[in-house]
Amino acid sequence: MRTLTQIGGLVLLSLALVFLLDNKYRVLPNALHDYMPAHHPGLVITDITVTKCSTINLFTSCKLDSDVWHRIEKDLYLGKGWVSSAYVHIQRKREEELKPDDKVIVDVSVGRLDPSLGTKGESDEKWEARPAGLWLKRSGRRGASDSSEAITSVDVLFGADAVDPRDGWQMTGTPLLLESSGEIQEARLSIRRGKQVAHVKPKPRINENGKFKIMQAADLHLSTGTGTCRDPMPEDGGRCDADPRTLEFVGKLLDEEKPDLVILSGDQINGETAPDAQSVGFSLTQFALF
C-alpha cells in the first residue's frame, strides 16, 4: 500500500512538472499539447490593423492580402462616409502554425496617446500603434498563446451604447478614431480572450407552484446607437434617446415580472436606422438570452 502511494505521488508530480514545462517551453508534441487543460483550441490573433480607402483616390484600398489578413466585413462608417470606407483586418493563426518571431496580442486599447504613458507599472510595457488610434500589446514569449490574456477573436460593434453580452467577450470602450462625426458612426472593438467556453442554455421548467410565466416583447424598433424619440420628450424639446428609455423599461418589466421565458415576436430592429443589426440585437439580448 505504501509503495502504491509513493508511485501515485510520483506520477502526479511528474504530470504536474510536464504541465508546467509544456506551458512555458512547449515540450510536448502538438498532438498531445492540444489536450492540455490550458491549451486554447482554434485561433489566436497576432495582429490587427485598420485600412481606409476613398472612391476618389485610386491609390487607396481597403483590401489586404487575403492569405495573411482576414477582413471583418463591416464598414466602420456604416456606409455613411460619402466617399470613404474603412475596415478592421486581423491576422490569426493556430498555435501549431506560430513561428518563433510571431507575437500574440494580449491587450488592445484605443486612444491618441500611448497607453503606457502615465500608467503605473506599465512603463516597461511596449504598445504598438496602428491606424484609427488603435494600440496593441503583443507578446513573443513562449506559452503566450496559451495565456488567459491571449486575444482569440475580434468583432466590431457600433453606437455609444454598444454592449457585448457573449461569454468571454468585452468591449474596448473608446470608439476607433475616424474622420467622422455623429454617434451612429462610433465603431468599437469587442474582443474575446482565452479559451472559448461553451454556453450552457437554461432549460425552461415549471415552477414549484405549477405556474410558468411567459413575457412577449414586440415592436421595440431599436436602432444602431441610442436612437431618436418619435415624440418630443422631454416636452422642452431637449435631447431624447429612444433606445435607452425602451431598454430601461424592458429591464424594469423583467425585474418586476420575473418571467420564465421571454419571446421576441418581431419588429425589434428598426431597419431604416439600424445599419448594423448585430449591435442592435446585442443591446436587447443582454438582459436574458446570454
N, C-alpha and C positions, 0 to 999 in steps of 0.2 A: 504494500500500500504506500509506503514511504517512497519507494522507488518510482511508482506511478505518479505520485505528486510532484516529485522532482523533475520527472520527464515532462509533465504537463506545464510546469512553471518555465522550464527551459524553452519549450515550444512557444509559449505565449511571449516570452522575452524576445525570442528570435523573430517572431512575426511583428512585434512592435518595432524592433530595430530595422527590419526590412521596410516597414511602413514609413518610418521617419527618413530613412536613406532615400527611398524612392520619391518621397515628396520633395526632397531637396536636390537630389542628383539624378533622378530617373534611372535607377539601376536595373529595373525590370523591363523586359521587352513590352512593346505596346499591347500585345495580345493579353498580357497579364495586368499591365498597368491600368488598362481600361476598366478593370473590375475593382480597382481600389476605391474605398469609400470617398476619398477626397477628389477623385477624378471627375471632371466636368465633361460628359459626352457632348458631342456636337461641335460647335464652332466658337472660337474666341476672336475678339476684334483687335486687330493690330494697328489700324489707322482710321482716321475719319477726316474728311475734308468737305468743303462746300464749293461748288462751281457756280458761276454766274455767267449768263450769256444774254445777248441782245439781238433782236431781229434786224437791227440796223447796223450792227457791227459784225461783219462776216468773219472776223478773226477771233471771235469768242465762240465757245462751245460748252454745252452742259453735259457732254458725254466724255467719259474717260475709258481707258482700255477695259473692256468687259471681262477680260481674262484675269484682271487684277482687282478691279473695283466693282462693287455692287451698288447700284443706284436705288435709293428709296424713292419710289415713283410718286412723289408729292411735291408739286411746285411750291416753293416756300412763299411765293407771292399769291398763291391760290388763284392764279390766272388773272389777277388784278394789277399786274405790273406793267401794263401798257405794252412796252416793247421788251421788257426784261423778264427773265426767268431765273430760278436758282434751285439747286438740288443738293441734298446731302448724299455723299458717297462714303462707303465703308469698305475697308479691307478686312477679310475674315479668313481664318484658316482652321483646320483641325490640328489638334495637338501634335499628332504624328507628322504633320507637314511643316511644323515650325523649324526654321533654320537657326543656327547659332546667333546670327545677327538680327533676328526678328525680335520685336518688342511687343509686349501685350499691354493694352490700355487698362489702367487700374483706376483712373479718375478722369472726370470731364467737368469743365467749368466754362461759363460764358461771361465775358466782360471785356472792358477796354484795357485793363491793367493785368499784369502777370499776377495770378492768384497767390503766389508765394510772397509777394511784397507785403510787408507789414503783418504777416501771419506768423505767430509764434510757433516755433518748432518746424517750420517749413522752409527756412532759409536755405537749406541744403538740397531741397527738392527742386528738380528742374521741370518746368512746364514748357511744352512746345506750342507755339502759336499756329493757328490755322485761320483761314478767312472767316468773316462774319463774327469776329470776336470769340471764336472757339479756341479753348485751351485744352491740351491733352497732357496727362501724366502717364508716361509709358515706362514699363519695367522690362529689362532684359535678363533679370536673374532667373536661374533655373527654378522651375516649380511655380513661376508667376501665373502660368495658365491654369494651375490648379487652385489658386488662391480664391478665397471668397470675395475678394475685391476685383477680380478679373471681370471685365465687361464682356458679356457674351451676346448681347443683342442691342440694337439701337432702333428707335422709331421716332417719327415726327408727329407732334400734335399741335393744335392751333387754338389761340384765344387766351385772354388774360385769366380765365377760369379753368384752363385745361387741367385735367387730373388723369392719372393712370391707375385704375383700381386692380390691375392684373397682379397676381402674386409675384413678388420679386422685382417689380418694376418701380422706378421712381423718376419724377420729373427733375430736370436740372434747375428749374426755377426761372432764371433770367432768359428772356427770348433772344434768339440769334440777332445779331446786329446787321440789319439790312437797310438799304436806302429806300425806306418806305415809311408810310405813316398810316395810322388807323389801327385800331385794336384787332380787327379781323385778320390782319397780316402778321400778327405776332406768332412766329413759328418757334416752337420749343422742342428741345430734345427730351426724349424719355429713354432711360437706359435700364438694362437688366444685368444684374451681377450674379456671378457664381452659377451653380448648378440649377437648372430649371426644375422646379418642384411641381409634380403633377397635382392639379387641383382636384380635391375630392368634393363632388357635388352632393349637397344635402338631399336626403330622401324625405319627401313630404310624408308626414304621419298624422293620423287622427289623434287629437289631444285626449288626455285622460277624461275630460268632461264630455267626450263624444262629439265635440264640435271641431270644425275646420273652416277657418275664415279665409276668404279669397278677396283680394283687392284688385280692382281693374283701373288701369291708368290709360287714358287715350287723349288724343288731340292736344298734346303738350306743345307741339310746334317749336321745338328748340332750334337754336341757331348755332353756327360756329362762332364762338365768342359769347358775350353776355347778352346779345340780342337787344332789341328795342321794343318798348311797350307800344301797343297799338293805340291805347287810350292815354291821354295826358295825365300821367300820375308821376309825381305828386301834382296837385292842382296848380301849383305856382309855376308849372312849366319847366321845372328842374329836370336833371338827368334821371332817367328811369331805365334801369337794366332789367329786362323782362325775365331772362332765364334764371338768374339768381333768386328772384322772387318766386318763380314757379317751383324751382328745386327746393327752396326753403319750405314751401307749402307742402310739397310731396313728402319731405322729410318729417314734418310735423305729423302728417297723417300716419306715416309708418310708425312713429313713436307712440302715437295715441291708440291706434287700432291694433298694432302688432299682428299683422296678417300672417298666415302660414304660407300663403302663396300670392305672388304678385303677377298679374298678367298685363303685358303691354300689348294692347289690342289695335294699335295703328296710329298713324299720323303723329309720331313722336318727333320726327325731324321735319323742319320747315325747309323744303327743297330750295327755294329761291334764295335763302340766306344761310344755307348750310353747305358750302362747297367741300368741306371735309366732314363726312358723316361719322367717321370713326371718333373724332374728338367729341362730337355731339352725343354719340351713344355712350361713351365712357362717362360723360358728365352725369348721365341719368343712371347708369347701371352701378355707379359707385355705392349706391345705397344697399343693395341686397344681392346682386347677381354674381359677385365675385367674392 
